[in-house]
Amino acid sequence: MLFLKDKRSTLDVAEHTVIIPSICVGNAAQLACDLLIASKELRRIGSITHPALIPVYGPSAYQHEPQEKVSSCELYEGTEDKLLVVQFRAPWVARHTAHFQKELVELLKGARRVVILSGSFGFEKRVIEESPWAYRASENFKEAHAAQLGNEELIKWKEHKGDAIYGGGNALQLFKAFEEQKVPVMLLFRYLLEGDNSTDASLIVRELNELCEDFLQLRNGGDGSFKLTVPKSWNLLFGNDVTELLF
């Protein structure tokens, strides 16, 4: 299942923050992870294979690692920040999902904390005036981040207590799997629509940085702005332009 570039047989995630995208509406969570990997120039340390993952293989997605290849599930690490990002590039096979989630939790359960990113259909937000963000956190995550989650000026998210996140993919099931293993875990998602969700991706990174600035550190020390790097794989995110010969 696990293939590390340095030929190790185990993955050391002690004291690491792990970020996992759910394959959700608009692929917004995966795009957010793309921004994180490119902006922080995280190093590809390995990949994961499983029957739940549809095989994918292609050229590098990031300009800082031009010789690397991409596959269905990859691991990217920032050793200085103790940050590990899991990136998916293919949907999951439904009948193998439960087993894959179990294996993934077993692999990452030693982490300091896990943050799952996702999205939900915009029309599922019943009150227009409310924040477009919602979250779900385990009790031990809430205890560790009481100062941030209790700061109303910083966090304006609504706590999700339902049994489903429509359009959120496997996010809630994965959250519960980590919670059962007593891993500090939070699920953060944004209500959005299908289409060009690159803006939503940058907003997800911004919100995540508000909570976890101690390791993301994406702010510019001068004016407080973000310095995000758009990965080269986004150049043809929606294919080539429509040819003028059609008109």
PyMOL commands that set and color helices and strands:
alter all, ss='L'
color gray80, all
select helices_A, chain A and resi 25-39+94-108+122-124+139-144+146-149+171-180+198-211+213-216+232-236+244-246
alter helices_A, ss='H'
color red, helices_A
select strands_A, chain A and resi 2-4+17-21+43-48+57-59+69-71+73-78+83-88+113-121+133-137+158-159+185-192
alter strands_A, ss='S'
color yellow, strands_A
deselect
rebuild
show_as cartoon
